[in-house]
């Protein structure tokens, strides 16, 4: 029996550090590998687009979903490629209702800024500083109910210094995903169309460790670096979270209707 196919446009907002690129030349390949490993009866096809050079799909309707990667940039940076990405996200959301939108870390932040900015959402430097390593996200009960998630906590890797601040009231079709002790907004879910996560569920300990080593060794104090590297070592729920993301992206409304929202339910193995 042929698996249904989920076609994803990977919008890469950064290039992995040099020690990672021999294995994963783009962040899209990292997402593709993990999403393909999720226990879901769906075939993943994906195409990379480098939004740093303003490369985008020639026809967005050729895809079921978008994934926006993390980035060393901030969503509020006054850069042409960031303005172009924001415009693109607004256009897809308003004019291509069958295309799902997902973002991680920077992707989460720029989606919130582009789609919820008019309601008062904003991205800013987190006054609490960096959130790094394995963290446990406590999921909001409403989000658990809507996506059929059967466990209230999910663990994933983190590496971010910006965060999203949401208004006291969101449009009724939107909700917060959850929170950690460090960061109060760990993602948003909207109208069955949009899902974001602040954490890097796509990172394993090797990817996060290599990223920290390449970007911050010699920049941060040695004691802080060693503490960070220790926090990166730990178990996560990446494959289970990937199953949730695939279930969402493949839910009813995508081209071909390859799944349904009712198929998203999952349990974490602890």
C-alpha positions in Angstrom: 0.0 0.0 0.0 1.5 3.4 -1.0 2.0 5.9 1.7 0.4 9.3 1.3 2.9 12.0 0.6 3.5 15.2 2.6 5.3 17.9 0.5 7.2 20.4 2.6 9.0 23.6 1.5 11.9 24.0 3.9 12.6 27.8 4.3 16.2 27.9 5.6 16.9 31.1 7.5 20.5 30.0 8.4 23.2 27.6 7.4 24.4 24.9 9.9 27.9 25.4 11.3 30.8 23.9 9.3 31.2 20.7 11.4 27.5 19.8 10.7 27.2 20.6 7.0 29.0 17.4 5.7 26.2 15.4 7.2 23.4 18.0 7.0 24.1 20.8 4.4 20.9 22.6 5.4 18.5 22.8 8.3 15.9 21.5 6.0 17.8 18.2 5.8 17.9 18.0 9.6 14.1 18.5 9.7 13.6 16.0 6.9 15.6 13.3 8.6 13.8 13.6 11.9 10.3 13.9 10.5 10.9 10.9 8.3 11.9 8.9 11.4 8.7 9.7 13.2 6.3 6.7 13.5 3.7 8.0 11.1 2.4 6.3 7.9 3.3 9.3 5.7 6.1 9.7 3.1 8.0 13.0 3.5 9.1 14.9 0.4 10.9 18.3 0.9 12.7 21.0 -1.0 15.1 23.5 0.4 14.9 27.3 -0.2 17.5 29.7 1.2 15.5 32.7 2.3 18.8 34.4 3.3 19.2 35.0 -0.5 15.4 35.5 -0.9 14.8 32.1 -2.6 11.2 31.0 -2.4 8.9 28.3 -4.0 7.9 29.4 -7.5 4.4 27.9 -6.7 3.5 27.6 -3.1 0.4 25.5 -4.0 2.9 22.7 -5.0 3.4 22.2 -1.3 1.3 21.1 1.7 3.3 22.9 4.3 6.1 25.3 5.1 8.8 24.9 7.8 10.8 27.9 8.8 14.1 27.1 10.5 16.1 28.7 13.3 18.5 31.6 12.6 21.3 33.5 14.2 19.4 36.6 13.2 16.5 38.1 15.3 13.0 38.5 13.9 13.1 42.2 14.7 16.4 42.9 12.8 15.9 45.5 10.0 17.2 43.2 7.2 15.6 42.9 3.7 15.4 39.1 3.8 13.5 39.2 7.1 11.0 41.8 5.7 10.6 39.6 2.6 10.0 36.5 4.8 7.4 38.3 6.9 5.6 39.4 3.7 5.7 35.9 2.3 4.3 34.4 5.5 1.4 36.9 5.6 0.6 36.1 1.9 0.6 32.4 2.5 -1.5 32.6 5.5 -4.1 35.0 3.9 -4.2 33.6 0.3 -3.2 29.9 0.5 -5.5 28.4 3.2 -4.5 24.7 2.4 -0.8 25.3 3.2 0.2 24.6 6.8 2.9 26.7 8.5 5.4 25.5 11.1 8.4 27.3 12.6 11.0 26.4 15.2 13.0 29.0 17.3 13.5 31.9 14.9 10.8 30.4 12.8 8.4 30.5 15.8 9.4 34.1 16.5 9.0 35.5 13.0 5.7 33.7 12.5 4.3 35.2 15.7 5.6 38.7 14.7 4.2 38.5 11.2 0.8 36.9 11.9 0.1 38.1 15.5 2.0 41.4 15.6 -1.2 43.3 14.8 -2.8 41.9 17.9 0.2 43.0 20.1 2.6 40.0 19.9 6.2 41.1 19.8 9.7 39.5 19.7 12.4 40.9 22.0 15.6 40.0 23.8 14.8 37.8 26.7 15.7 39.6 29.9 16.3 36.2 31.6 19.1 35.5 29.1 19.9 32.4 27.1 17.8 29.2 27.3 20.0 26.4 26.3 20.1 22.6 26.5 17.4 20.1 27.4 14.3 21.8 28.9 10.9 20.4 29.8 7.9 22.2 28.2 4.7 22.1 30.2 1.9 22.0 27.7 -1.3 24.0 28.0 -4.3 21.8 28.6 -6.2 23.4 25.8 -3.4 22.7 23.4 -3.2 19.1 24.6 -6.9 18.7 24.0 -6.9 20.1 20.5 -3.9 18.1 19.2 -4.8 15.0 21.3 -1.4 15.0 23.1 -1.6 12.6 26.0 1.3 13.8 28.1 1.6 17.2 29.7 5.4 17.6 29.3 7.8 17.3 26.3 11.6 17.6 26.4 13.7 19.1 23.6 16.9 21.0 23.0 17.0 24.8 23.2 19.4 27.5 22.0 17.8 31.0 22.0 18.2 34.5 23.5 15.0 36.1 22.1 11.5 35.3 23.1 7.9 36.0 22.1 5.7 38.2 24.3 2.0 37.6 23.6 -0.9 40.0 24.4 -3.2 39.1 27.3 -5.8 38.0 24.8 -5.2 36.2 21.5 -7.8 35.8 18.8 -10.1 33.0 19.9 -8.8 30.6 17.2 -5.2 30.9 18.6 -3.6 29.5 21.8 -0.3 29.2 23.5 1.4 25.8 23.3 3.1 25.8 26.7 5.9 27.2 28.8 9.2 26.4 30.6 10.5 27.8 33.9 12.6 30.1 31.8 10.3 31.1 28.9 6.6 31.7 29.1 5.7 31.3 25.4 7.0 27.9 24.0 4.9 28.1 20.8 1.5 29.0 19.4 -1.2 27.1 17.6 -3.7 28.8 15.3 -6.8 27.7 13.5 -5.5 24.3 12.5 -3.1 26.2 10.1 -0.1 27.3 12.2 2.1 25.6 14.8 5.3 26.9 16.3 7.8 25.7 18.9 10.4 27.8 20.6 12.6 24.8 21.1 14.8 23.0 18.6 13.1 19.6 18.6 15.1 18.9 15.4 18.4 19.2 17.2 20.0 16.2 18.9 22.8 16.7 21.4 25.5 16.4 18.7 24.0 19.2 16.6 23.4 21.5 19.6 26.9 20.8 21.0 28.6 21.5 17.6 26.6 24.7 17.2 27.6 26.0 20.6 31.2 25.0 20.1 31.5 26.7 16.7 29.6 29.9 17.5 30.5 30.6 21.2 33.8 28.9 22.1 36.2 31.8 22.8 33.2 34.2 23.0 31.6 33.0 26.2 33.5 32.4 29.5 35.0 28.9 29.6 33.0 28.1 32.8 29.8 29.1 31.2 30.5 27.1 28.0 31.2 23.9 30.1 28.0 24.4 32.0 26.1 24.8 28.7 27.6 21.7 27.2 26.6 19.7 30.3 23.0 20.9 30.0 22.9 19.8 26.4 23.6 16.2 27.4 20.3 14.5 28.2 17.4 12.6 26.8 14.7 14.3 24.8 11.3 13.5 23.1 12.4 14.5 19.6 10.9 11.6 17.8 7.6 11.9 19.6 7.5 15.6 19.0 8.3 15.0 15.3 5.3 12.6 15.2 3.1 15.4 16.5 4.5 17.9 14.0 4.0 15.5 11.1 0.4 14.7 12.2 -0.3 18.4 12.3 1.2 19.2 8.9 -0.5 16.2 7.4 -3.9 17.1 8.9 -7.0 17.7 6.9 -6.8 20.8 4.7 -3.4 20.0 3.1 -3.2 19.3 -0.6 -4.5 15.8 -0.9 -5.8 15.7 2.7 -3.1 13.1 3.6 -4.3 12.8 7.2 -6.6 14.2 9.8 -6.3 16.2 13.0 -7.6 13.2 14.9 -4.4 11.2 14.0 -2.1 13.5 15.9 -2.4 12.0 19.4 0.8 10.8 21.0 2.3 9.7 24.2 5.9 10.4 25.4 8.0 7.6 26.6 8.6 8.4 30.2 
